[in-house]
Amino acid sequence: MSFSIPIREIDAAFIARVFLGFLFFLQGYDKVFRIGVKQVIETIHTPLSAKGIPAIFSKTGAYFTSYVELICGALLIIGFVKYYCLYLLGFDLLFAAIAFGIVEPVWDMKHIFPRLVLLIFLLIIPSQWDVISVDYAWSLIKFIKTTF
């Protein structure tokens, strides 16, 4: 029995993962290096504090989202520890959705929704589709070492 994966699925997994990785990496890069995390804290703290949210939550959230987006975005681009990154980025999106929802109950999801769709797509596709990645190469190396 021959098992092969059509190239379309491999391409779709690769493009979705790299695209999502770039979206998050560039967003994290802006927050960490261009804008600065302290400015991000100032931007989100004011509307959240007006709703009674303690400063520790906005500070923790700003640092968490900034560095998770930067690091996990970069790791998604190369395809390393994909599922850990997807779960962290899913939590990142959940945090952002809650924060935006607290500030403005009816808010524009144009930035979060496309990322969420790609993230869910990457979580539900079979891992065998994502063969253009460091994770896949690493699994092949481990297989070869244990087999021979």
URZIBEL-V758324 format. One record per pair of residues at least 12 apart in sequence whose ideal C-beta (glycine too) atoms are under 6 Angstrom apart, sorted by the first residue. I is the first residue (numbers start at 1). J is the second residue. D is the distance in Angstrom with one decimal. If there is no record, write none. Layout:
BEGIN
I:J:D, I:J:D
END
This chain:
BEGIN
5:128:5.9, 9:129:4.5, 10:129:5.9, 10:131:5.7, 13:125:5.8, 13:129:4.1, 13:130:4.2, 14:132:4.5, 16:118:5.3, 16:121:5.7, 16:122:5.8, 17:76:5.6, 17:122:5.8, 18:77:5.5, 20:76:6.0, 20:118:4.3, 21:73:4.9, 21:76:3.1, 21:77:3.8, 23:115:6.0, 24:69:4.5, 24:73:3.3, 24:89:6.0, 25:73:2.9, 25:74:5.2, 27:69:5.0, 28:66:5.8, 28:69:3.2, 28:70:2.9, 28:73:5.5, 29:70:5.9, 31:66:3.9, 32:66:5.2, 32:70:5.3, 37:62:5.7, 37:63:5.9, 37:66:5.1, 40:62:4.6, 41:59:5.4, 41:62:4.4, 44:58:5.1, 45:58:4.2, 47:103:4.4, 51:102:5.3, 61:95:5.6, 65:92:5.2, 68:88:5.0, 68:92:5.0, 72:85:3.8, 72:88:5.3, 72:89:5.2, 78:134:5.1, 79:133:2.4, 79:134:4.9, 79:135:5.4, 80:134:4.1, 82:135:5.6, 86:119:5.8, 86:122:5.8, 86:123:5.6, 90:119:5.7, 93:112:5.8, 93:116:5.6, 96:112:6.0, 97:112:5.9
END
